[in-house]
Amino acid sequence: MKHIKRNTVLITALVLIPIILIASYFSFYFYMVGELTSYIYEVEPSTDEFYPLEDMNETELRSIANQFEYLQEEYHIPINLSQVVTFNATTGKPLLYHSDDNGALHTSEALTATCLRYASLLAGTEKDDALRLIKKMLTGLQMLIEVPNGGLGPKFPGTAIARFYAPPEKRNDGNYTWLFDEYFRHFNGTGRYSQWRCRLYTSKDELAGYFMAIAACLKLVDNPYIQNITKLIIGQFTEGMLKSYWMEMSGDGKPNGVHFQWPTQGQWKLLVMKMATIAYPENDRYKQLYNYYLVTERYITKYPSIGDSDLIDNYYSNYFELCVIFGLMLVEDNQDIIDIYVNNYEESTHPAFKGHRNAFLNAVYLAMCKMRSVNIEPDYDLDKVAWDVKDQLWRFVEFDLCPYDTTFGGLNKTISREEKGTDWLEVDPNIAKWKNFVDVNPLGKMYQWVTYGLMDGVFKTRYLKPATIEMFRPNKIVWNQNPFTEEGGRQYNNSQTITQYHGASFSLPYWILVYYGYIGGI
């Protein structure tokens, strides 16, 4: 009997000891990560560094917003997908439309902004212009799901949504020949689109932007044509996700690694199924699934939210999670659920992001606060948050950043931290502390495979002051870049060519503020 007990104890120990060691190992790692992210909760931008509100001319902001919309339609959507354009510096004529791995995301950013613009305007020429642009970009999103699946609507389950596409007549167009090259992400379309090309292995950032833009079309654009196309797209990707068990498929019919199962945040399923219940109110299956995720899976108790671990590595993932959250907030129509969502976000997420000077993050939070019941007081000073966003937008005026291109308002360079002052060069002291531990301490060296491999941004220099817009390089979107690692000071040679980006870095937060009443003048 003693022999049996001894063996039982030994077996139990052999099972538990490795579990305890592994748990201890990763617990300590997450403690280290916690210290490395602690600074973000302490950052509090000083309004002394903001431009005075009385100096900000809303008419000038409106003028820039309209100019970005004009440039988007005139130059950036030759095949209804948003593209970066390089111009001849002398003649001003387009030389190159850039290839893009994120066509779905960046078209969706611009489309969401234009939907907000449309919904903010009274009937008239400007509203008609906005609708025309919406139709073009929605056609782009339509083809991203139609080409790989062979048709439009729920009868063609959208198990794949493309990053980019090109019709067959573009095969010999130098701007699009890259998509006709043999490459593991490139496939022919399906059915009547068999001669078209599409770029697949679509990632979450693409899908996040796509879902946000479709949500914006559904809730903000009351045009019958837009509503019809939008609902067909919703039915198609809903059926595709359910058919594939929430996995994105690639051109070979196999999962590409992207899925919406755990540990993916629950807001993804909530957004898809909420849109489906609105687009197809007679479909009981959609209602049952939405309620299942909301209540039975208890998503309502903890989402929407974004974790803070990606703030030191993979910062861009915070941005696309926020696209999903904004989409979800746009389509939710139950006031009690809205109040719970805003409370969840305010408690779990905003404390980690309040000091980032990120205009999109702050604009979405401001929008959420306007959606909640009027008798609920926010935890933060909304006037200050709105001032923060307006300050970033006003810098587009101060630095002449429209068009948003590599001339950077004639400076041909971005502003560096050194130019802004020595206090802009202060670095989070925890980085040196933990880097020394991992480099020198025998125990710490056991974590090198994580800190220098799996999460290689852990010890990247992070400054205590977040960058402002004049420090970021011109890009398709700046709000997916870590403001604590941006150093600025990038030089550009524009003697022969000038590269121009669409203006969603301005337009998206701007039109959120206009639509939700933080900026007037419409």
Buried (B, 14 or more C-beta within 10 A) or exposed (E): EEEEEEEEEEEEEEEEEEEEEEEEEEEBBEEBBEBBBEBBEEBEBEBEEBBEEEEBEBEEBBEBBBBBBEBBBEBBBBBBBBBBBBBEBEEEEBBBBEBBBBBBBBBBBBBBBBBBBBBBBEEEEBBEBBBEBBBBBBBBBBBBBBBBBBBBBBEBBBBBBBBBBBBBEBEEBEBBEBBBEEEEBBBBBBEEBEEBBBBBBBBBBBBBBBBBBBBBBBBBBEBEEBBEBBBBBBBBBBBBBBEBEBBBBBBEEEBBEBBBEEEBBBBBBBBBBBBBBBBBEEBEEBBEBBEEBBEEBEBBEEBBBBBBBBBBBEBBBBBBBBBBBBBBBBBBEEEEBBBBBBBBBBEBBBBBBBBBBBBBBBBBBBBBBBBBEEEEEBEBEBEBBBBBBBBBBBBBBBBEBBBBBBBBBEBBBBBBBEEBEEEBBEEBEBBEEBBEBBEEEEEBEEBEEBBBEEBEBBBEEBBBBBBBBBBBBBBBBBBBBBBBBBBBBBEBEBEEBBBBBBBBBBBBBBBBBBBBEBBEEB
